[in-house]
Amino acid sequence: MTRLSNLTLRNVLIATHDALATAFALVASFYLRFEGDAFFDRLPLLLRILPWFVAFSVVVSYAFNLTTTKWRFISLPDALNILRVATVLTIGLLVLDYIFVAPNVHGMPVAPNVQGAFFLGKITIILYWFLEVSFLSALRFAYRYFRYTRVRHHAKAEDASATLLVGRAADAEILLRGIESGAVRRIWPVGLLSPSPADRGQTIRNIPVLGGIDDIEDVIGDFARRNKPITRVVMTPSAFDPEAHPESVLMRARRLGLIVSRLPSLESGEAPRLTNVAVEDLLLRPSEKIDYGRLEALVKDKAVIVTGGGGSIGSEICDRVVTFGAARLLVIEHSEPALYAVTETLAAHQSNAAIEGRIADIRDRERILRLMNEFKPDIVFHAAALKHVPILERDWSEGVKTNIFGSVNVADAALAAGAEAMVMISTDKAIEPVSMLGLTKRFAEMYCQALDHDLAAQLDGKPRMRLISVRFGNVLASNGSVVPKFKAQIEAGGPVTVTHPEMVRYFMTIREACDLVLTAATHALSPSRADVSVYVLNMGQPVRIVDLAERMIRLSGLQPGHDIDIVFSGMRPGERLNEILFASEEPAIEIGVAGIMAAKPNEPPMASLRKWLATLEQAIAGDDRATIKVVLKDAVPEFGSGAPAEAAASSAPSLQP
């Protein structure tokens, strides 16, 4: 009923076209099969049958989506639907002829010279099938070709850039469709360079594969000699595979003076669009394959709260939540500019979600309790935190207030508001922490684990709230990330500062991290979940920071040590050379979800945590540093155990106000 209520005048016109096509196909098949008197002898009964058969064809066409398919985008699935419709109607004619109309069954005279024969006959029915397919297809594909040629004409008329595509044919085909549909404008591909030998010598939607990626200079030079200069290169997702040598493509294209763009990942289902190639695009291992249907099932039609929604991670989670169909979203943020920016960005999505932004500090327990109780969330994503290691080593008490007490407030408020789940964004620095960031995050994790454990112990048969923590490492392009810092230093002429030549870190994109956070939540809420409340994202192989710096300098067209110097500034308080994924007392568990691992909870009882919290609250109020240090060390005995011996002195927090 919903589909019928959405029909428009365009759909009525399409249905009329299909009805006329069916009528003409049936009459034409009779006319071609029978000559002279034989046709006119059958005409009266044909005219009696025709209206009913045409009405039946309208129903069949609608059932197979021909009535609702936009002709501008007609493709192979639509062609298959045309074949299905023609086949069903042909079977209908067979039934009609052999059971209901045939004179030798019902003794219904058609004409003196056709007694005992079938009314339509096999040849007529076969002719009808071919004519029906032709009549239903002709105008559709003619219109599709008209739109295709018009797009080509507009592209050339608008001085579209002659563009060379780089990547496999499958990726290029999606971009070409985007150009033909008008979703991507002002470029016109003249060729494709593919890393796959199977693509060589082929054409993709009339665009030739001109060679492999190493042929870029030859292809550019050939077009220049023909006075058809290529001005732009577009790299598809497969062009960033390691075997495609993306760094080489980018550097060679820039050396040739070409504009370089990229087509983002095609897996999320978003419309094709071009963006600039960022240096961080070349610094990653292949992203994990995300089950977007699973993420949509998690948040669709749900009420969601995101704390710290104006930050790098929080704003991306907001974006994903809206994209996957949340009914309501409340963004909690203590920074007014950040809140304004994220709500304006979300409003530009033009989604059906009701989006609301509220200024609040998670330290303010009463306000957080009141906001969540009024909103009644289904899921809470807790991204608000203080996270800059050197700053928290200096202003450690602020980290305790925000990362510990703020997280306790959010967890308690989510529980009081009846949420299904709370997901806390944690860090790999919480594992055997050596910094105040890791220490405070580990304490917050333990509180969430203990609360989750206590709720699981309440065997009253009612659905219970899940509280989980998701750990991951450095996020490219996030606030405070090393990549923007290196970019700024390179643009300023150097030097690029690296703390230690052996410093190693994990990296992932904001989008991938947030999608995997949502994926972890789907596992925690699944009936078959393991008894885990800490999830760790698979971040691939760690990257040496000095290698990262050298690579970024080269990608900028400069030489490390010659054009831009690299200076080692020394390890900062709270840093360690290598990050770790699991503590020794946290055995890893395989949960069967790509890109995510889990750990068995290892938390003290809630009674101990509440005792520590009460002592911490009194010590913070009285600025009692010694007591705070004792409490935190007692709560997290492994604090400082992960610090390397050569950096232990510089890694231990000073606990100065």
Stockholm file with secondary structure:
# STOCKHOLM 1.0

chainA/1-657         MTRLSNLTLRNVLIATHDALATAFALVASFYLRFEGDAFFDRLPLLLRILPWFVAFSVVVSYAFNLTTTKWRFISLPDALNILRVATVLTIGLLVLDYIFVAPNVHGMPVAPNVQGAFFLGKITIILYWFLEVSFLSALRFAYRYFRYTRVRHHAKAEDASATLLVGRAADAEILLRGIESGAVRRIWPVGLLSPSPADRGQTIRNIPVLGGIDDIEDVIGDFARRNKPITRVVMTPSAFDPEAHPESVLMRARRLGLIVSRLPSLESGEAPRLTNVAVEDLLLRPSEKIDYGRLEALVKDKAVIVTGGGGSIGSEICDRVVTFGAARLLVIEHSEPALYAVTETLAAHQSNAAIEGRIADIRDRERILRLMNEFKPDIVFHAAALKHVPILERDWSEGVKTNIFGSVNVADAALAAGAEAMVMISTDKAIEPVSMLGLTKRFAEMYCQALDHDLAAQLDGKPRMRLISVRFGNVLASNGSVVPKFKAQIEAGGPVTVTHPEMVRYFMTIREACDLVLTAATHALSPSRADVSVYVLNMGQPVRIVDLAERMIRLSGLQPGHDIDIVFSGMRPGERLNEILFASEEPAIEIGVAGIMAAKPNEPPMASLRKWLATLEQAIAGDDRATIKVVLKDAVPEFGSGAPAEAAASSAPSLQP
#=GR chainA/1-657 SS CHHHHTCCHHHHHHHHHHHHHHHHHHHHHHHHHSCTHHHHHHHHHHHHHHHHHHHHHHHHHHHTTTTTSCGGGCCHHHHHHHHHHHHHHHHHHHHIIIIIICHHHHCCCCCGGGTTSCSSCHHHHHHHHHHHHHHHHHHHHHHHHHHHHHHHHHHHHTTCEEEEEESCHHHHHHHHHHHHHTSSCSEEEEEEECSCGGGTTCEETTEEEEECGGGHHHHHHHHHHTTCCCCEEEECGGGGSGGGCHHHHHHHHHHTTCEEEECCCSTTCCCCCCEECCGGGGSCCCCCCCCHHHHHHHHTTCEEEEETTTSHHHHHHHHHHHHTTCSEEEEEESCHHHHHHHHHHHHTTCCSCEEEEEECCTTCHHHHHHHHHHHCCSEEEECCCCCCHHHHHHSHHHHIIIIIIIHHHHHHHHHHTTCSEEEEECCGGGSSCCSHHHHHHHHHHHHHHHHHHHHHHCCSSSCCCEEEEEECCEEETSTTCHHHHHHHHHHTTCCEEESCTTCEECEEEHHHHHHHHHHHHHHHTSTTCCSCCEEEECCCSCEEHHHHHHHHHHHTTCCBTTTBCEEECCCCTTCCSSCCSSCTTSCEECCSCTTEEEECCCCCCHHHHHHHHHHHHHHHHTTCHHHHHHHHHHHCTTTTTTSCGGGHHHHSCCCCC
#=GC SS_cons         CHHHHTCCHHHHHHHHHHHHHHHHHHHHHHHHHSCTHHHHHHHHHHHHHHHHHHHHHHHHHHHTTTTTSCGGGCCHHHHHHHHHHHHHHHHHHHHIIIIIICHHHHCCCCCGGGTTSCSSCHHHHHHHHHHHHHHHHHHHHHHHHHHHHHHHHHHHHTTCEEEEEESCHHHHHHHHHHHHHTSSCSEEEEEEECSCGGGTTCEETTEEEEECGGGHHHHHHHHHHTTCCCCEEEECGGGGSGGGCHHHHHHHHHHTTCEEEECCCSTTCCCCCCEECCGGGGSCCCCCCCCHHHHHHHHTTCEEEEETTTSHHHHHHHHHHHHTTCSEEEEEESCHHHHHHHHHHHHTTCCSCEEEEEECCTTCHHHHHHHHHHHCCSEEEECCCCCCHHHHHHSHHHHIIIIIIIHHHHHHHHHHTTCSEEEEECCGGGSSCCSHHHHHHHHHHHHHHHHHHHHHHCCSSSCCCEEEEEECCEEETSTTCHHHHHHHHHHTTCCEEESCTTCEECEEEHHHHHHHHHHHHHHHTSTTCCSCCEEEECCCSCEEHHHHHHHHHHHTTCCBTTTBCEEECCCCTTCCSSCCSSCTTSCEECCSCTTEEEECCCCCCHHHHHHHHHHHHHHHHTTCHHHHHHHHHHHCTTTTTTSCGGGHHHHSCCCCC
//
